[in-house]
Amino acid sequence: MREDTKNKIKKYFERYHDYPKPLRKGKYVFIFCMLILTVLRWAIFYVAVNIDSFTMAFKEFTGYGPNNESIYQWSFANFRLFWSEMTYQGWAAQSFKAALKNTLFLFVAGNAVTIPTTYLISYYLYKKMPGTKHFIWILYLPSVLSSVVMVTIFRNIVEVNGLVSALSIAMGKGAVTDLLISEKTAKWMVWCYNTWMGFPGAYVLVTAALKRIPEEIIESAQLDGVTPKTEFFKILFPLIWPTVQVLLLQKVTAILSADGPILLLTGGSADTYTIGFWYYDQVILSHSYEYPSAVGLLMTLVIAPIALIVKKLTDKVESY
């Protein structure tokens, strides 16, 4: 451990030296328990799960033993199966490619709107414009309620006899009945839901970064006669760029999970089949664990270099 890190830890605990000993010990026990819980959670639900998933990718099911237990052997059969399915151009290849195409669409289209709009809304709230408190409640609502509740609300808005259909009838244009059924609109409805749900997390990061900017910088710029446009693009945005960089990296590493609650919205129909739903089909419906583990490992090998390239590019942007 570095010396400066040791000194920081020592100074942190020295803050409680003037506490009575019983309270001081209780404080140390509380901190220790919180650290242990965090480490255990990370070790069990991240390290152990990922190690198990990695090993399953190299297992091939060969049959059942005398006690009806499953027997496996180490092999590359799952990777060969994936290659054969992708090159055979059969139904499996077509469904996976369609899932990949839809997932990339949701990722690109969603983030192209979410990230710029998040910064715009955060700036609006940062400047304490009219209606700020109401906007905060609206933005935080998706993160407060259960995802099942949010999907139900969204379905009641866009499905048959929903709010959209009622508004269309009131405007004299007839009922709207196919938003989650038609291939032309279902994918866009999933995109709308993902965009709606993507605001809270990004908003928290960007708003926190804006609030950390010293007020002296903004006051100095205003005294120099800076315009809101210049403040928006040339002062605030460069100052919060490290946060935006983290947000971009989070989005890139989560490319293959950019699918939304497809099961609850469309069930994978109407050209909304995604990689996430493909995994659901393999694990829940087909009871296959080894094959999707191998595919997941291959997808990781593809995404990791992309994330590193994005990191390098965003570092160059920051250096300018």
C-alpha positions in Angstrom: 0.0 0.0 0.0 1.3 3.5 -0.9 2.4 5.7 1.9 0.0 8.5 1.0 -2.9 6.1 1.0 -1.9 4.9 4.5 -1.8 8.5 5.7 -5.2 9.2 4.4 -6.6 6.1 6.1 -4.9 7.1 9.3 -6.2 10.6 9.2 -9.7 9.3 8.5 -9.7 7.2 11.7 -8.1 10.0 13.7 -11.2 12.0 13.3 -12.9 9.7 15.9 -10.2 9.7 18.5 -12.0 12.3 20.6 -15.1 10.0 20.7 -15.7 8.0 23.9 -14.1 4.5 23.5 -17.5 2.6 23.3 -18.7 4.9 20.5 -15.3 4.8 18.8 -15.2 1.0 18.8 -18.8 0.9 17.5 -17.8 3.2 14.7 -14.9 0.9 13.7 -17.1 -2.2 13.8 -19.7 -0.5 11.6 -17.1 0.5 9.0 -15.6 -3.0 9.1 -19.0 -4.6 8.6 -19.9 -2.4 5.7 -16.6 -3.2 4.0 -17.0 -6.9 4.6 -20.6 -6.9 3.1 -19.3 -5.0 0.0 -16.4 -7.4 -0.4 -18.6 -10.5 0.0 -21.2 -9.2 -2.4 -18.4 -8.5 -5.0 -16.8 -11.9 -4.4 -20.0 -13.9 -4.6 -22.1 -12.1 -7.2 -19.4 -10.9 -9.5 -16.2 -13.0 -9.1 -17.7 -16.4 -8.4 -20.5 -15.9 -11.0 -18.1 -14.8 -13.7 -15.6 -17.6 -13.0 -18.5 -20.2 -13.1 -19.7 -18.7 -16.4 -16.2 -18.8 -17.8 -15.7 -22.5 -17.0 -19.2 -23.4 -18.3 -18.2 -22.0 -21.7 -15.7 -24.9 -22.1 -18.0 -27.7 -20.9 -19.7 -30.1 -23.1 -22.7 -32.2 -21.9 -22.1 -35.9 -22.6 -24.9 -37.6 -20.8 -26.1 -38.8 -17.3 -24.2 -40.9 -14.8 -25.5 -43.9 -12.8 -27.1 -41.6 -10.2 -28.7 -39.4 -12.9 -26.1 -36.7 -12.5 -25.0 -34.7 -15.5 -21.6 -35.5 -17.0 -19.5 -33.0 -18.8 -16.2 -33.0 -20.5 -13.8 -30.1 -21.3 -14.0 -29.1 -25.0 -14.5 -26.3 -27.5 -17.8 -27.7 -28.7 -19.8 -24.7 -27.7 -17.6 -22.4 -29.8 -17.7 -24.8 -32.7 -21.5 -24.9 -32.5 -21.7 -21.1 -32.5 -19.4 -20.9 -35.6 -21.4 -23.6 -37.4 -24.7 -21.9 -36.7 -23.4 -18.5 -37.9 -21.9 -19.9 -41.1 -24.8 -22.3 -41.9 -27.2 -19.4 -42.4 -30.1 -21.3 -40.8 -32.8 -20.1 -38.4 -30.4 -19.9 -35.5 -28.0 -17.7 -37.4 -30.8 -15.5 -38.6 -32.4 -15.1 -35.1 -29.0 -14.2 -33.6 -28.1 -11.7 -36.3 -31.5 -10.1 -36.0 -31.0 -9.9 -32.2 -27.6 -8.3 -32.7 -29.0 -5.8 -35.2 -31.8 -4.8 -32.9 -29.5 -4.5 -29.9 -27.1 -2.2 -31.8 -30.0 -0.1 -33.1 -31.3 0.4 -29.5 -27.8 1.2 -28.3 -27.0 3.8 -31.0 -30.4 5.4 -31.3 -30.9 5.5 -27.5 -27.6 7.0 -26.6 -27.6 9.4 -29.5 -30.6 11.0 -27.7 -30.0 10.2 -24.1 -26.5 11.6 -23.6 -27.0 15.1 -25.2 -30.5 15.5 -23.8 -29.2 14.5 -20.3 -26.6 17.3 -20.5 -29.2 19.8 -21.8 -31.7 18.9 -19.0 -29.0 18.9 -16.3 -27.9 22.3 -17.5 -31.5 23.6 -17.3 -31.8 22.3 -13.7 -28.3 23.5 -12.8 -29.4 27.1 -13.8 -32.5 26.7 -11.6 -34.9 27.5 -14.4 -38.7 27.6 -13.8 -40.2 24.3 -13.0 -36.9 22.7 -11.8 -38.5 20.9 -8.9 -41.2 19.3 -11.0 -38.7 18.2 -13.6 -36.6 16.5 -10.9 -39.6 14.5 -9.7 -40.4 13.4 -13.3 -36.7 12.4 -14.0 -36.4 10.4 -10.7 -39.7 8.6 -11.1 -38.3 5.7 -13.2 -35.6 5.0 -10.6 -38.0 5.1 -7.6 -40.7 2.7 -9.0 -40.2 -1.0 -9.9 -39.3 -1.7 -13.5 -42.5 -3.9 -13.7 -44.6 -1.0 -12.6 -42.9 1.3 -15.1 -43.5 -1.2 -18.0 -47.1 -1.5 -16.9 -47.5 2.3 -17.0 -45.8 2.5 -20.4 -48.0 -0.3 -21.8 -51.1 1.5 -20.6 -49.9 4.6 -22.5 -49.1 3.0 -25.9 -51.2 -0.2 -26.2 -54.7 -0.7 -27.4 -57.2 1.7 -25.6 -54.2 3.4 -24.0 -53.5 7.1 -23.6 -52.0 7.5 -27.1 -55.0 5.9 -28.7 -57.4 8.0 -26.6 -55.6 11.2 -27.7 -55.7 10.1 -31.3 -59.4 9.5 -31.1 -60.0 12.9 -29.5 -58.1 14.5 -32.4 -60.4 12.7 -34.9 -57.7 10.4 -36.3 -59.0 7.1 -35.1 -57.7 4.6 -32.5 -54.0 3.5 -32.5 -53.9 -0.2 -32.0 -50.6 -1.5 -33.3 -47.8 0.3 -31.5 -46.5 -2.8 -29.8 -47.7 -5.2 -32.5 -46.5 -3.8 -35.8 -42.8 -4.2 -36.8 -42.8 -0.6 -38.0 -43.5 0.8 -34.5 -42.7 -1.8 -31.8 -39.0 -1.3 -32.0 -39.5 2.4 -31.6 -41.7 1.9 -28.6 -38.9 -0.2 -27.0 -36.5 2.7 -27.9 -38.8 5.2 -26.3 -39.0 3.2 -23.1 -35.2 2.6 -22.9 -34.6 6.4 -23.5 -37.1 7.2 -20.7 -35.5 4.8 -18.3 -32.0 5.8 -19.2 -32.3 9.4 -18.0 -32.1 8.9 -14.2 -28.7 7.3 -13.9 -27.1 9.6 -16.5 -28.8 12.6 -15.0 -27.4 11.9 -11.5 -23.8 11.7 -12.8 -24.0 14.8 -15.0 -25.8 16.9 -12.4 -23.4 16.0 -9.7 -20.5 17.0 -11.9 -22.1 20.3 -12.7 -22.7 21.0 -9.0 -19.0 20.4 -8.2 -17.8 23.2 -10.5 -16.7 26.1 -8.3 -19.1 29.1 -8.5 -16.1 31.4 -8.9 -15.4 30.1 -12.4 -19.0 30.8 -13.5 -19.1 34.2 -11.8 -15.8 35.2 -13.4 -17.1 34.1 -16.9 -20.3 36.1 -16.4 -18.3 39.2 -15.4 -16.3 38.8 -18.7 -19.6 38.9 -20.5 -19.8 35.3 -21.6 -23.0 34.2 -23.4 -25.1 31.3 -22.2 -24.1 29.4 -25.4 -20.4 29.9 -24.7 -20.9 28.9 -21.1 -22.9 25.8 -22.2 -20.4 24.5 -24.7 -16.9 26.0 -23.9 -16.9 26.3 -20.1 -19.2 23.8 -18.4 -18.9 20.9 -20.9 -15.1 20.7 -20.9 -15.1 20.9 -17.1 -17.5 17.9 -16.8 -15.9 15.9 -19.7 -14.3 13.3 -17.3 -17.9 12.5 -16.1 -19.2 12.3 -19.7 -16.3 10.0 -20.5 -17.2 7.6 -17.7 -20.8 7.7 -18.9 -19.7 6.9 -22.5 -17.6 4.0 -21.3 -20.5 2.6 -19.2 -22.7 2.7 -22.2 -20.2 1.1 -24.5 -19.5 -1.8 -22.1 -23.3 -2.3 -21.8 -23.9 -2.5 -25.6 -25.1 -6.1 -25.5 -27.5 -5.3 -22.6 -29.2 -2.4 -24.5 -32.4 -4.4 -25.0 -34.9 -3.2 -22.4 -37.7 -5.3 -20.8 -38.5 -7.1 -24.1 -40.3 -9.9 -22.3 -42.8 -7.6 -20.7 -43.3 -5.3 -23.7 -43.4 -7.5 -26.8 -42.1 -11.0 -25.8 -39.5 -10.7 -28.6 -42.1 -10.4 -31.4 -42.6 -7.7 -34.0 -38.8 -7.5 -34.8 -37.8 -6.6 -31.2 -35.7 -9.8 -30.6 -32.5 -8.7 -28.9 -29.3 -10.3 -27.5 -30.7 -10.1 -24.0 -33.9 -11.9 -25.0 -31.8 -14.5 -27.0 -30.0 -15.3 -23.7 -33.4 -15.6 -22.0 -34.5 -18.1 -24.7 -31.4 -20.2 -24.3 -31.3 -20.3 -20.5 -34.9 -20.2 -19.4 -36.7 -21.9 -22.3 -34.0 -24.2 -23.7 -32.3 -24.8 -20.3 -28.9 -24.3 -22.0 -26.1 -22.8 -19.9 -22.9 -23.8 -21.5 -23.7 -22.5 -25.0 -24.8 -19.0 -24.0 -21.8 -18.8 -21.7 -19.5 -19.4 -24.7 -21.4 -16.8 -26.7 -21.1 -14.4 -23.9 -17.4 -14.9 -23.6 -17.0 -14.3 -27.4 -19.1 -11.1 -27.1 -16.8 -10.0 -24.2 -13.8 -10.5 -26.4 -15.4 -8.2 -29.0 -16.6 -5.5 -26.7 -13.4 -5.2 -24.6 -11.2 -3.9 -27.4 -14.0 -1.5 -28.5 -14.2 -0.1 -24.9 -10.4 0.4 -24.9 -10.5 2.2 -28.2 -13.3 4.5 -26.9 -11.2 5.1 -23.8 -8.2 6.1 -25.9 -10.3 8.4 -28.1 -12.0 10.1 -25.2 -8.6 10.6 -23.5 -7.4 12.5 -26.6 -10.5 14.6 -26.6 -9.8 15.6 -22.9 -6.2 16.4 -23.7 -7.4 19.1 -26.2 
